[in-house]
Amino acid sequence: MDFPKPVDSMVYPRHGNIATFMRMPHISDPKQLDVAYVGVPFDTSAGYRVGARLGPRAVRAASSAVRLHHPVHDVTVHERIRIADYGDVLTTPFEIEKTYDSITREFDAIYAAGCRTIAVGGDHGITYPILRAVAKHTGPVGVVQIDAHTDTHDTQFGARLTHATPFRRAHEDGLLVPSKVVQLGIRGSLFYPDDLAWSREHYHLVTADEIHGRGVEPIVEEMRATVGGAPVYLTFDIDGLDPMCAPGTGVPEIGGLTTWQAMQIIRGFAGLQLVGADLVEVSPPCDTNDVTSIVAAQLLFEIAAVFAVNHGRRQAVLKPAAQPRRA
């Protein structure tokens, strides 16, 4: 089995050559891979500041600085798993539903080849069409969502497909196991007094206040116990972090997680049945000195390291499954 190798940064400097995620080769055949970085450059379903369509390109450039051996997990990612930059899926900036269908088709083909994905958005609406593809091959999944907002609104300005509605749509489609959905870092002002009621009724919601008050370690243990042995998908909205750590996003909220807290949560996926992940809402036009893209690149490395640590579990959970029924 050939393992794709990154460009050697001691031969070619990290600021040189064409930018790919982690300087890995560009391989568009998922049959050759265990895990694929996939760009999803789409933000037409964003409701406030836009610019996340430019996220994948900026994060690719920032990721050139990331080294490839994880000092805590003690793994060199590309030596443990076959991982590469798949490229970007096809999107159109003018049609949300058409783009969502395109995202689902392409991720479906990737998973059908036995490959998992780390998607890079794009706004948070892209998680819904990705989950449609993932659940087709795993069955309904648990979800851990790191976010300032629940994204469980029924509509936004009368529209059902926006970055504020992906988990309501996924819930309705039967893509999720509600008892194994954990929302971490929720905070900020609300439109209405009952904005959090739906999530509190259906999922396990943990506010940022609770994480700061209790500490991240017990929260991680609680997350692991909730998810258990189920297939789980990690979705990381960069606005889950405090704006001091990640200013370049569409809807920043003060009082968020630190990068260290985020790293501990991601490392808590070691040993879980992680079947896919995404990182969304990086908006380079809103950024300062590329800080958010740099942070995002480092977090993508943390996610890839978990896939490397968990290598060998893929066959246990990645198998054809009946299309989830609509609720």
FISE-123413 format. One record per residue: y, z, x of N, C-alpha, C in turn; residue number from 0; residue in one letter. Coordinates in steps of 0.001 Angstrom, whole numbers. Layout:
<atoms>
n_py, n_pz, n_px, ca_py, ca_pz, ca_px, c_py, c_pz, c_px, loro, fiti
Y, Z, X, Y, Z, X, Y, Z, X, NUM, a
...
</atoms>
This chain:
<atoms>
n_py, n_pz, n_px, ca_py, ca_pz, ca_px, c_py, c_pz, c_px, loro, fiti
-1189, 0, 847, 0, 0, 0, 1242, 0, 885, 0, m
2128, -963, 699, 3355, -1039, 1470, 4440, -185, 821, 1, d
5125, 585, 1641, 6229, 1392, 1157, 7534, 730, 1592, 2, f
8390, 345, 659, 9676, -247, 1048, 10462, 714, 1927, 3, p
11095, 179, 2934, 11829, 1010, 3881, 13324, 733, 3757, 4, k
14135, 1773, 3887, 15587, 1576, 3865, 16072, 976, 5169, 5, p
17300, 502, 5143, 17934, 58, 6382, 18111, 1271, 7294, 6, v
17698, 1155, 8534, 17787, 2262, 9483, 19248, 2497, 9853, 7, d
19772, 3661, 9490, 21187, 3939, 9733, 21493, 4223, 11192, 8, s
20454, 4337, 12012, 20678, 4465, 13446, 20664, 3103, 14141, 9, m
20343, 2066, 13369, 20412, 696, 13896, 21618, -21, 13311, 10, v
21719, 36, 11971, 22888, -506, 11279, 23661, 668, 10697, 11, y
24934, 812, 11001, 25685, 1972, 10506, 25729, 2001, 8983, 12, p
25885, 3207, 8433, 25819, 3381, 6992, 26949, 2679, 6242, 13, r
28023, 2363, 6933, 29117, 1658, 6279, 28942, 140, 6312, 14, h
27837, -344, 6872, 27619, -1782, 6995, 26599, -2310, 6003, 15, g
26475, -3610, 5939, 25515, -4328, 5104, 25864, -4229, 3616, 16, n
25116, -4964, 2810, 25322, -4967, 1367, 24849, -3631, 799, 17, i
25630, -3060, -102, 25308, -1735, -627, 24180, -1815, -1652, 18, a
23138, -1018, -1444, 22094, -767, -2432, 21931, 745, -2522, 19, t
21260, 1212, -3579, 21042, 2645, -3702, 20250, 3153, -2508, 20, f
20831, 4090, -1782, 20210, 4758, -630, 19812, 3773, 480, 21, m
20448, 2613, 520, 20162, 1572, 1513, 18731, 1050, 1404, 22, r
18119, 1275, 230, 16769, 772, 5, 16822, -730, -263, 23, m
15718, -1440, -51, 15720, -2870, -343, 15884, -3137, -1836, 24, p
16377, -4318, -2145, 16493, -4755, -3535, 15176, -5428, -3922, 25, h
14418, -4787, -4827, 13129, -5313, -5273, 13139, -5334, -6789, 26, i
13081, -6513, -7370, 13170, -6649, -8825, 11812, -6740, -9508, 27, s
10719, -6639, -8724, 9373, -6644, -9291, 8882, -5211, -9391, 28, d
8883, -4605, -10595, 8508, -3189, -10706, 7056, -2913, -10369, 29, p
6207, -3943, -10347, 4808, -3738, -9985, 4663, -3272, -8542, 30, k
5665, -3502, -7747, 5629, -3094, -6344, 6112, -1660, -6131, 31, q
6535, -998, -7222, 7244, 265, -7067, 6629, 1386, -7900, 32, l
6847, 2612, -7435, 6559, 3806, -8228, 7791, 4241, -9011, 33, d
8943, 4105, -8389, 10215, 4499, -8996, 11261, 3455, -8651, 34, v
12070, 3092, -9641, 13127, 2118, -9423, 14476, 2707, -9797, 35, a
15447, 2563, -8904, 16835, 2789, -9286, 17285, 1577, -10101, 36, y
17849, 1814, -11266, 18267, 713, -12142, 19712, 949, -12581, 37, v
20586, 10, -12279, 21965, 104, -12726, 22109, -377, -14159, 38, g
22918, 333, -14935, 23197, -60, -16322, 24724, -65, -16491, 39, v
25379, -1159, -16126, 26839, -1205, -16098, 27447, -1500, -17469, 40, p
27509, -469, -18315, 27946, -666, -19703, 28675, 574, -20192, 41, f
29882, 386, -20741, 30615, 1528, -21293, 31342, 1180, -22589, 42, d
30875, 143, -23279, 31531, -266, -24519, 31337, 756, -25627, 43, t
30355, 1645, -25501, 30155, 2672, -26525, 30866, 3980, -26193, 44, s
31749, 3976, -25162, 32540, 5153, -24833, 33718, 5268, -25788, 45, a
34077, 6507, -26133, 35107, 6726, -27135, 36439, 7195, -26601, 46, g
36536, 7482, -25305, 37803, 7966, -24752, 38117, 7133, -23508, 47, y
38237, 7743, -22344, 38561, 6958, -21149, 37337, 6155, -20731, 48, r
37524, 4872, -20463, 36421, 4014, -20059, 36458, 3794, -18544, 49, v
35515, 3002, -18057, 35423, 2723, -16631, 34035, 2960, -16073, 50, g
33131, 3561, -16884, 31781, 3862, -16384, 30959, 2606, -16157, 51, a
31385, 1468, -16710, 30668, 217, -16408, 30729, -101, -14917, 52, r
31707, 460, -14230, 31852, 244, -12791, 31102, 1297, -11976, 53, l
30459, 2244, -12665, 29780, 3329, -11985, 28666, 2902, -11045, 54, g
27714, 2053, -11501, 26610, 1705, -10604, 27065, 1110, -9272, 55, p
28070, 267, -9315, 28539, -355, -8074, 29156, 683, -7144, 56, r
29969, 1582, -7695, 30616, 2589, -6862, 29605, 3592, -6309, 57, a
28634, 3990, -7121, 27639, 4955, -6664, 26738, 4324, -5602, 58, v
26428, 3043, -5747, 25670, 2366, -4686, 26396, 2492, -3350, 59, r
27695, 2201, -3364, 28459, 2273, -2112, 28458, 3691, -1555, 60, a
28662, 4683, -2419, 28693, 6070, -1957, 27334, 6516, -1440, 61, a
26270, 5985, -2016, 24926, 6422, -1624, 24536, 5952, -230, 62, s
25308, 5040, 342, 25018, 4592, 1702, 25085, 5743, 2704, 63, s
25835, 6776, 2368, 25996, 7904, 3287, 24858, 8912, 3191, 64, a
24010, 8799, 2161, 22970, 9804, 1938, 21803, 9584, 2897, 65, v
21395, 10643, 3556, 20216, 10558, 4419, 18964, 10699, 3566, 66, r
17796, 10526, 4115, 16608, 10275, 3307, 15544, 11362, 3360, 67, l
15749, 12393, 4178, 14788, 13498, 4220, 15381, 14700, 3506, 68, h
14612, 15279, 2574, 15104, 16427, 1814, 14743, 17711, 2545, 69, h
15724, 18535, 2906, 15440, 19692, 3759, 14762, 20852, 3040, 70, p
14886, 20919, 1707, 14253, 22008, 961, 12837, 21627, 547, 71, v
12675, 20452, -37, 11342, 19978, -425, 10525, 19509, 782, 72, h
11193, 19251, 1909, 10548, 18769, 3129, 9770, 17478, 2875, 73, d
10442, 16521, 2230, 9851, 15195, 2016, 10849, 14131, 2440, 74, v
10338, 13086, 3037, 11112, 11865, 3246, 10764, 10952, 2086, 75, t
11734, 10724, 1212, 11458, 10163, -102, 10694, 8854, -16, 76, v
11155, 7917, 802, 10550, 6579, 819, 9190, 6558, 1508, 77, h
8804, 7659, 2171, 7472, 7731, 2754, 6457, 8323, 1786, 78, e
6918, 8923, 702, 6038, 9529, -284, 5836, 8646, -1512, 79, r
6879, 7903, -1900, 6802, 7027, -3076, 7391, 5663, -2721, 80, i
6938, 4660, -3452, 7506, 3316, -3312, 8737, 3253, -4217, 81, r
9910, 3282, -3608, 11164, 3346, -4345, 12127, 2307, -3790, 82, i
12877, 1665, -4678, 13812, 629, -4252, 14884, 457, -5319, 83, a
15851, -379, -5014, 16926, -724, -5943, 16489, -1949, -6734, 84, d
16220, -1763, -8010, 15795, -2846, -8896, 16926, -3817, -9181, 85, y
18152, -3346, -9109, 19307, -4132, -9530, 19824, -3628, -10868, 86, g
20611, -4436, -11540, 21202, -4062, -12818, 20523, -4791, -13968, 87, d
20413, -4100, -15101, 19913, -4761, -16310, 21022, -5629, -16899, 88, v
20624, -6553, -17754, 21578, -7469, -18374, 22335, -6751, -19482, 89, l
23652, -6818, -19430, 24489, -6228, -20468, 25576, -7223, -20861, 90, t
26179, -7011, -22018, 27368, -7748, -22412, 28426, -6741, -22836, 91, t
29651, -6874, -22349, 30676, -5881, -22677, 31211, -5978, -24100, 92, p
30706, -6917, -24892, 31269, -7154, -26218, 30365, -6749, -27372, 93, f
29076, -6460, -27107, 28139, -6199, -28200, 27241, -5020, -27853, 94, e
27452, -3913, -28546, 26679, -2711, -28256, 25218, -2892, -28636, 95, i
24946, -3304, -29876, 23559, -3396, -30340, 22764, -4408, -29524, 96, e
23373, -5554, -29212, 22678, -6563, -28405, 22369, -6017, -27013, 97, k
23315, -5298, -26438, 23081, -4725, -25113, 22005, -3654, -25160, 98, t
22027, -2797, -26182, 20993, -1777, -26298, 19608, -2416, -26391, 99, y
19480, -3489, -27160, 18191, -4179, -27266, 17771, -4752, -25917, 100, d
18734, -5287, -25172, 18440, -5830, -23850, 17985, -4727, -22898, 101, s
18642, -3580, -22946, 18252, -2447, -22102, 16828, -2016, -22429, 102, i
16514, -1900, -23714, 15172, -1477, -24120, 14120, -2465, -23623, 103, t
14366, -3754, -23795, 13379, -4759, -23352, 13117, -4665, -21860, 104, r
14188, -4532, -21074, 14004, -4546, -19631, 13335, -3261, -19139, 105, e
13724, -2122, -19684, 13064, -872, -19289, 11620, -842, -19788, 106, f
11357, -1420, -20927, 9986, -1531, -21422, 9129, -2285, -20414, 107, d
9646, -3402, -19901, 8896, -4187, -18918, 8672, -3404, -17626, 108, a
9655, -2622, -17215, 9503, -1819, -15998, 8409, -779, -16175, 109, i
8434, -71, -17304, 7421, 957, -17551, 6048, 348, -17786, 110, y
5993, -839, -18389, 4710, -1515, -18583, 4053, -1848, -17252, 111, a
4860, -1988, -16209, 4335, -2275, -14873, 3883, -1011, -14149, 112, a
4013, 154, -14802, 3591, 1407, -14185, 4641, 2044, -13310, 113, g
5891, 1642, -13478, 6991, 2144, -12663, 7884, 3046, -13503, 114, c
8389, 4095, -12918, 9368, 4960, -13566, 10769, 4573, -13105, 115, r
11773, 5131, -13763, 13137, 4713, -13463, 14077, 5895, -13267, 116, t
15074, 5670, -12413, 16265, 6501, -12320, 17422, 5578, -12651, 117, i
17932, 5696, -13860, 18996, 4806, -14313, 20352, 5368, -13924, 118, a
21280, 4469, -13619, 22632, 4852, -13241, 23603, 4120, -14150, 119, v
24313, 4895, -14990, 25241, 4288, -15941, 26635, 4171, -15385, 120, g
27464, 3567, -16261, 27298, 3425, -17681, 27608, 4722, -18427, 121, g
27958, 4520, -19726, 28232, 5677, -20567, 26926, 6250, -21114, 122, d
27026, 7411, -21786, 25818, 8125, -22181, 25077, 7455, -23323, 123, h
25702, 6497, -23983, 24988, 5770, -25023, 23761, 5048, -24513, 124, g
23711, 4706, -23222, 22587, 3937, -22683, 21285, 4726, -22692, 125, i
21367, 6041, -22794, 20140, 6844, -22779, 19268, 6547, -23990, 126, t
19882, 6277, -25137, 19102, 5992, -26339, 18207, 4758, -26168, 127, y
18722, 3600, -25778, 17808, 2458, -25605, 16799, 2650, -24483, 128, p
17147, 3441, -23465, 16161, 3731, -22419, 15026, 4571, -22989, 129, i
15361, 5577, -23774, 14332, 6417, -24378, 13437, 5624, -25317, 130, l
13969, 4625, -25993, 13117, 3773, -26841, 12020, 3126, -26009, 131, r
12357, 2724, -24786, 11359, 2105, -23910, 10406, 3133, -23329, 132, a
10941, 4245, -22841, 10105, 5259, -22198, 9066, 5805, -23169, 133, v
9503, 6172, -24375, 8593, 6796, -25342, 7498, 5849, -25795, 134, a
7732, 4557, -25685, 6694, 3585, -26021, 5489, 3733, -25099, 135, k
5730, 4229, -23883, 4660, 4321, -22882, 4187, 5751, -22644, 136, h
4923, 6728, -23098, 4528, 8127, -22884, 4282, 8879, -24179, 137, t
4730, 8310, -25297, 4830, 9086, -26515, 6124, 9872, -26497, 138, g
6417, 10623, -27557, 7659, 11398, -27602, 7772, 12347, -26408, 139, p
8991, 12498, -25914, 9215, 13238, -24678, 10084, 14464, -24919, 140, v
9944, 15436, -24033, 10944, 16476, -23917, 12128, 15914, -23155, 141, g
13276, 16494, -23371, 14494, 16049, -22687, 15235, 17266, -22165, 142, v
15682, 17189, -20923, 16646, 18152, -20409, 17947, 17395, -20197, 143, v
18971, 17823, -20896, 20278, 17168, -20880, 21291, 18096, -20237, 144, q
21868, 17671, -19125, 22959, 18397, -18481, 24242, 17706, -18900, 145, i
25144, 18439, -19564, 26243, 17760, -20240, 27270, 18790, -20691, 146, d
28514, 18363, -20818, 29520, 19206, -21467, 29432, 19113, -22979, 147, a
28866, 18003, -23478, 28861, 17716, -24914, 27431, 17479, -25389, 148, h
27151, 17785, -26646, 25790, 17657, -27153, 25386, 16216, -27398, 149, t
26348, 15346, -27697, 26068, 13930, -27998, 25066, 13782, -29138, 150, d
25210, 14649, -30146, 24333, 14594, -31314, 25121, 14333, -32597, 151, t
26314, 13777, -32469, 27068, 13410, -33675, 26301, 12336, -34451, 152, h
26497, 12335, -35755, 25873, 11294, -36572, 26608, 9969, -36413, 153, d
27930, 10014, -36439, 28749, 8818, -36231, 29987, 9192, -35439, 154, t
30633, 8195, -34898, 31922, 8361, -34238, 32806, 7220, -34719, 155, q
33867, 7540, -35436, 34708, 6531, -36074, 33877, 5602, -36958, 156, f
32861, 6165, -37603, 32006, 5401, -38494, 30901, 4625, -37808, 157, g
30879, 4605, -36473, 29870, 3852, -35718, 28685, 4754, -35374, 158, a
27480, 4223, -35485, 26269, 4992, -35235, 25764, 4868, -33802, 159, r
26238, 3871, -33067, 25799, 3665, -31689, 26993, 3861, -30757, 160, l
27157, 5094, -30269, 28228, 5413, -29341, 27695, 6398, -28312, 161, t
28542, 6730, -27350, 28096, 7710, -26341, 28079, 9131, -26887, 162, h
28508, 9324, -28124, 28455, 10646, -28752, 27269, 10807, -29694, 163, a
26420, 9771, -29824, 25335, 9803, -30814, 23926, 9559, -30277, 164, t
23695, 9405, -28969, 22374, 8936, -28532, 21217, 9838, -28907, 165, p
21433, 11157, -28895, 20303, 12051, -29143, 20045, 12242, -30634, 166, f
21031, 11991, -31468, 20771, 11958, -32913, 19925, 10727, -33251, 167, r
20256, 9584, -32642, 19470, 8372, -32905, 18047, 8514, -32354, 168, r
17931, 9076, -31152, 16601, 9258, -30570, 15772, 10218, -31407, 169, a
16401, 11251, -31917, 15721, 12222, -32782, 15211, 11527, -34044, 170, h
16055, 10735, -34672, 15673, 10040, -35902, 14527, 9064, -35671, 171, e
14481, 8472, -34504, 13430, 7495, -34187, 12124, 8148, -33753, 172, d
12083, 9460, -33690, 10865, 10145, -33281, 10553, 10009, -31805, 173, g
11575, 9798, -30981, 11365, 9608, -29545, 11256, 10933, -28795, 174, l
11687, 12027, -29442, 11779, 13321, -28775, 10813, 14332, -29385, 175, l
10477, 15334, -28579, 9793, 16524, -29085, 10871, 17591, -29215, 176, v
11405, 17826, -30414, 12576, 18688, -30549, 12424, 20071, -29923, 177, p
11236, 20654, -29994, 11042, 21992, -29439, 11096, 21997, -27916, 178, s
11117, 20806, -27301, 11148, 20691, -25844, 12398, 19951, -25371, 179, k
13452, 20024, -26163, 14750, 19478, -25778, 15667, 20633, -25392, 180, v
16193, 20583, -24184, 17059, 21631, -23657, 18397, 21000, -23289, 181, v
19479, 21533, -23835, 20828, 21051, -23542, 21552, 22119, -22732, 182, q
21945, 21776, -21506, 22495, 22738, -20557, 23949, 22411, -20213, 183, l
24797, 23426, -20217, 26166, 23267, -19748, 27173, 22937, -20827, 184, g
26781, 23037, -22102, 27646, 22644, -23205, 28882, 23551, -23242, 185, i
30033, 22941, -23446, 31281, 23708, -23428, 32411, 22819, -23961, 186, r
33603, 23388, -23981, 34800, 22637, -24316, 35218, 22795, -25762, 187, g
36421, 22345, -26052, 36961, 22407, -27397, 36172, 21479, -28318, 188, s
36209, 21792, -29613, 35418, 21066, -30603, 36331, 20375, -31605, 189, l
35820, 19306, -32214, 36566, 18663, -33296, 36586, 19548, -34542, 190, f
35398, 20135, -34838, 35233, 20916, -36061, 34410, 22174, -35751, 191, y
34521, 23233, -36587, 33811, 24484, -36289, 32299, 24346, -36200, 192, p
31718, 23381, -36914, 30253, 23256, -36940, 29724, 22183, -35999, 193, d
30504, 21763, -35008, 30079, 20673, -34119, 28785, 20981, -33365, 194, d
28505, 22252, -33103, 27301, 22610, -32342, 26132, 22987, -33250, 195, l
26368, 23010, -34543, 25357, 23530, -35469, 24082, 22692, -35448, 196, a
24212, 21381, -35414, 23026, 20522, -35477, 22138, 20743, -34249, 197, w
22749, 20795, -33080, 21971, 21021, -31854, 21334, 22409, -31854, 198, s
22067, 23409, -32299, 21496, 24762, -32321, 20313, 24837, -33278, 199, r
20343, 24060, -34326, 19251, 24075, -35298, 18005, 23378, -34775, 200, e
18176, 22297, -34019, 17039, 21458, -33641, 16576, 21635, -32185, 201, h
17474, 22026, -31283, 17163, 22057, -29859, 17445, 23442, -29267, 202, y
17176, 23568, -27975, 17502, 24791, -27242, 18801, 24530, -26485, 203, h
19892, 25066, -26968, 21216, 24821, -26403, 21646, 26013, -25559, 204, l
22066, 25731, -24340, 22539, 26766, -23423, 23942, 26376, -22974, 205, v
24915, 27204, -23285, 26291, 26882, -22932, 26550, 27131, -21450, 206, t
27638, 26544, -20977, 28048, 26797, -19597, 28391, 28272, -19401, 207, a
28999, 28897, -20414, 29309, 30324, -20318, 28048, 31143, -20054, 208, d
26963, 30777, -20733, 25717, 31512, -20560, 25137, 31300, -19169, 209, e
25216, 30085, -18670, 24704, 29812, -17322, 25492, 30604, -16286, 210, i
26816, 30594, -16412, 27635, 31352, -15461, 27381, 32846, -15580, 211, h
27167, 33327, -16810, 26980, 34758, -17017, 25618, 35260, -16587, 212, g
24576, 34507, -16910, 23209, 34953, -16609, 22752, 34552, -15216, 213, r
23350, 33507, -14669, 22882, 32957, -13410, 21950, 31794, -13646, 214, g
21875, 30876, -12697, 21124, 29643, -12916, 19616, 29851, -12815, 215, v
19158, 30833, -12021, 17719, 30997, -11815, 16964, 31292, -13107, 216, e
17387, 32269, -13918, 16655, 32499, -15169, 16759, 31331, -16142, 217, p
17847, 30583, -16074, 17994, 29412, -16939, 16966, 28351, -16553, 218, i
16761, 28159, -15254, 15767, 27187, -14792, 14369, 27605, -15228, 219, v
14048, 28874, -15111, 12736, 29351, -15546, 12553, 29160, -17048, 220, e
13591, 29401, -17791, 13555, 29206, -19243, 13362, 27731, -19576, 221, e
14056, 26868, -18846, 13905, 25422, -19023, 12469, 24988, -18756, 222, m
11904, 25461, -17667, 10541, 25073, -17312, 9542, 25563, -18360, 223, r
9752, 26780, -18858, 8850, 27310, -19882, 8960, 26523, -21180, 224, a
10156, 26090, -21526, 10368, 25331, -22759, 9710, 23961, -22671, 225, t
9880, 23295, -21556, 9318, 21954, -21381, 7802, 22021, -21219, 226, v
7335, 22965, -20446, 5903, 23117, -20229, 5283, 21895, -19568, 227, g
4140, 21487, -20068, 3425, 20357, -19483, 3719, 19026, -20136, 228, g
4719, 18963, -20996, 5028, 17722, -21709, 5701, 16717, -20789, 229, a
5566, 15429, -21074, 6402, 14438, -20389, 7872, 14772, -20657, 230, p
8682, 14754, -19610, 10077, 15155, -19766, 10984, 14132, -19106, 231, v
12117, 13902, -19753, 13129, 12971, -19269, 14382, 13774, -18962, 232, y
14974, 13555, -17785, 16202, 14222, -17375, 17382, 13285, -17576, 233, l
18376, 13730, -18322, 19595, 12941, -18487, 20779, 13786, -18042, 234, t
21531, 13266, -17095, 22605, 14024, -16447, 23927, 13297, -16674, 235, f
24730, 13852, -17580, 26097, 13373, -17751, 26948, 14060, -16697, 236, d
27651, 13286, -15897, 28388, 13871, -14777, 29466, 14836, -15254, 237, i
29876, 14744, -16545, 30862, 15714, -17024, 30237, 17087, -17278, 238, d
28924, 17208, -17081, 28310, 18534, -17052, 28851, 19375, -15907, 239, g
29315, 18701, -14853, 29927, 19395, -13726, 31385, 19718, -14038, 240, l
31912, 20725, -13369, 33327, 21042, -13498, 34161, 19892, -12936, 241, d
35333, 19609, -13527, 36177, 18528, -13001, 36576, 18702, -11541, 242, p
36561, 19927, -11023, 36826, 20108, -9593, 35756, 19420, -8753, 243, m
34534, 19356, -9287, 33419, 18735, -8573, 33287, 17244, -8886, 244, c
33704, 16861, -10114, 33513, 15482, -10566, 34667, 15088, -11481, 245, a
35822, 14755, -10910, 36972, 14398, -11740, 36859, 13026, -12387, 246, p
36048, 12157, -11822, 35998, 10765, -12274, 35055, 10546, -13429, 247, g
35458, 10999, -14594, 34629, 10810, -15785, 35533, 10718, -17000, 248, t
34981, 10209, -18091, 35806, 9876, -19236, 36318, 11055, -20036, 249, g
35507, 12121, -20156, 35884, 13263, -20989, 35635, 14553, -20201, 250, v
36460, 14850, -19207, 36238, 16059, -18398, 36535, 17317, -19189, 251, p
35783, 18383, -18877, 35954, 19687, -19527, 35931, 20764, -18447, 252, e
36917, 21677, -18480, 36950, 22742, -17483, 35817, 23739, -17737, 253, i
35516, 24532, -16710, 34498, 25572, -16851, 33081, 25082, -16677, 254, g
32914, 23946, -16020, 31588, 23349, -15910, 30752, 23889, -14768, 255, g
29589, 23257, -14586, 28658, 23671, -13547, 29187, 23277, -12173, 256, l
28747, 24003, -11170, 29008, 23621, -9783, 27921, 22653, -9325, 257, t
28177, 21994, -8226, 27145, 21107, -7677, 25918, 21905, -7260, 258, t
26113, 23119, -6762, 24969, 23941, -6359, 24114, 24277, -7574, 259, w
24740, 24663, -8689, 23969, 24955, -9897, 23196, 23715, -10355, 260, q
23836, 22558, -10310, 23162, 21324, -10714, 21964, 21034, -9823, 261, a
22112, 21255, -8532, 20997, 21035, -7614, 19824, 21950, -7935, 262, m
20104, 23208, -8272, 19020, 24139, -8591, 18281, 23711, -9852, 263, q
19018, 23208, -10835, 18374, 22740, -12063, 17480, 21544, -11771, 264, i
17986, 20585, -11014, 17179, 19405, -10693, 15941, 19801, -9887, 265, i
16112, 20672, -8910, 14958, 21104, -8110, 13936, 21831, -8963, 266, r
14367, 22378, -10105, 13455, 23035, -11025, 12487, 22089, -11713, 267, g
12655, 20789, -11546, 11720, 19818, -12112, 10490, 19602, -11229, 268, f
10473, 20177, -10060, 9292, 20064, -9197, 8089, 20648, -9929, 269, a
7031, 19850, -10043, 5824, 20278, -10725, 5795, 19942, -12205, 270, g
6924, 19522, -12785, 6936, 19101, -14183, 6576, 17619, -14286, 271, l
6257, 17181, -15506, 5839, 15793, -15726, 7069, 14920, -15964, 272, q
7854, 14724, -14915, 9089, 13947, -15008, 8758, 12463, -15120, 273, l
9129, 11845, -16237, 8779, 10448, -16476, 9965, 9499, -16347, 274, v
11159, 10051, -16182, 12328, 9198, -16034, 13577, 10044, -15972, 275, g
14671, 9429, -15542, 15931, 10152, -15418, 17084, 9166, -15478, 276, a
18243, 9700, -15821, 19455, 8901, -15694, 20614, 9800, -15286, 277, d
21628, 9177, -14721, 22881, 9828, -14400, 23990, 8912, -14902, 278, l
24857, 9443, -15767, 25792, 8585, -16499, 27213, 9135, -16444, 279, v
28139, 8289, -16925, 29549, 8627, -17152, 30367, 8802, -15878, 280, e
29924, 8227, -14759, 30777, 8163, -13573, 31772, 7023, -13780, 281, v
33051, 7350, -13796, 34102, 6359, -14043, 34994, 6237, -12812, 282, s
34732, 5280, -11946, 35525, 5156, -10716, 37037, 5035, -10931, 283, p
37520, 4357, -11995, 38980, 4312, -12177, 39611, 5677, -12422, 284, p
38821, 6632, -12888, 39328, 7989, -13144, 39124, 8920, -11955, 285, c
38547, 8421, -10880, 38116, 9279, -9783, 39235, 9540, -8785, 286, d
39002, 10500, -7900, 39920, 10850, -6827, 39168, 10795, -5512, 287, t
39568, 9898, -4637, 38961, 9781, -3301, 37440, 9618, -3352, 288, n
36931, 8969, -4400, 35496, 8682, -4544, 34640, 9942, -4659, 289, d
35257, 11072, -4974, 34520, 12342, -5013, 33348, 12266, -5989, 290, v
33588, 11751, -7190, 32546, 11752, -8210, 31398, 10830, -7839, 291, t
31703, 9681, -7275, 30641, 8767, -6846, 29806, 9380, -5732, 292, s
30460, 10097, -4832, 29738, 10759, -3740, 28819, 11844, -4289, 293, i
29341, 12659, -5209, 28528, 13703, -5828, 27352, 13090, -6578, 294, v
27617, 12024, -7340, 26553, 11370, -8092, 25460, 10856, -7168, 295, a
25844, 10262, -6054, 24854, 9742, -5106, 23967, 10859, -4575, 296, a
24561, 12003, -4256, 23781, 13129, -3767, 22822, 13647, -4838, 297, q
23272, 13674, -6085, 22397, 14132, -7168, 21256, 13145, -7405, 298, l
21524, 11862, -7255, 20445, 10871, -7379, 19393, 11082, -6293, 299, l
19824, 11469, -5122, 18879, 11791, -4053, 18033, 12994, -4436, 300, f
18661, 14012, -5042, 17907, 15180, -5492, 16843, 14780, -6519, 301, e
17207, 13884, -7435, 16250, 13432, -8454, 15116, 12653, -7809, 302, i
15451, 11762, -6889, 14412, 10981, -6210, 13461, 11893, -5441, 303, a
13994, 12952, -4847, 13149, 13883, -4095, 12144, 14578, -5006, 304, a
12556, 14877, -6238, 11612, 15485, -7189, 10488, 14504, -7514, 305, v
10824, 13242, -7731, 9771, 12253, -7958, 8809, 12204, -6772, 306, f
9346, 12308, -5571, 8493, 12282, -4381, 7585, 13501, -4333, 307, a
8144, 14667, -4636, 7348, 15898, -4642, 6244, 15817, -5692, 308, v
6564, 15239, -6843, 5620, 15189, -7961, 4670, 13995, -7888, 309, n
4725, 13214, -6848, 3916, 11994, -6775, 2435, 12314, -6958, 310, h
1776, 11504, -7755, 376, 11700, -8062, 154, 12093, -9506, 311, g
1242, 12511, -10186, 1125, 12893, -11596, 1329, 11711, -12531, 312, r
1727, 10560, -12004, 2117, 9441, -12857, 1029, 9030, -13822, 313, r
-204, 8904, -13371, -1269, 8408, -14226, -1576, 9354, -15381, 314, q
-1232, 10622, -15203, -1544, 11599, -16242, -670, 11434, -17473, 315, a
532, 10868, -17291, 1455, 10827, -18430, 1959, 9431, -18754, 316, v
1894, 8495, -17817, 2456, 7171, -18043, 1360, 6240, -18514, 317, l
1185, 6175, -19809, 125, 5378, -20396, 625, 4767, -21693, 318, k
29, 3676, -22139, 482, 3068, -23367, 348, 4039, -24541, 319, p
1343, 4016, -25407, 1327, 4864, -26591, 1855, 4085, -27773, 320, a
1467, 4508, -28946, 1957, 3836, -30151, 3466, 3985, -30246, 321, a
4119, 2972, -30802, 5556, 3037, -30996, 5898, 4226, -31888, 322, q
6808, 5112, -31433, 7159, 6279, -32253, 7655, 5847, -33626, 323, p
7254, 6606, -34631, 7673, 6294, -35987, 9074, 6812, -36267, 324, r
9764, 6109, -37070, 11122, 6503, -37462, 11036, 7674, -38441, 325, r
11846, 8703, -38182, 11834, 9892, -39019, 12441, 9583, -40397, 326, a
</atoms>
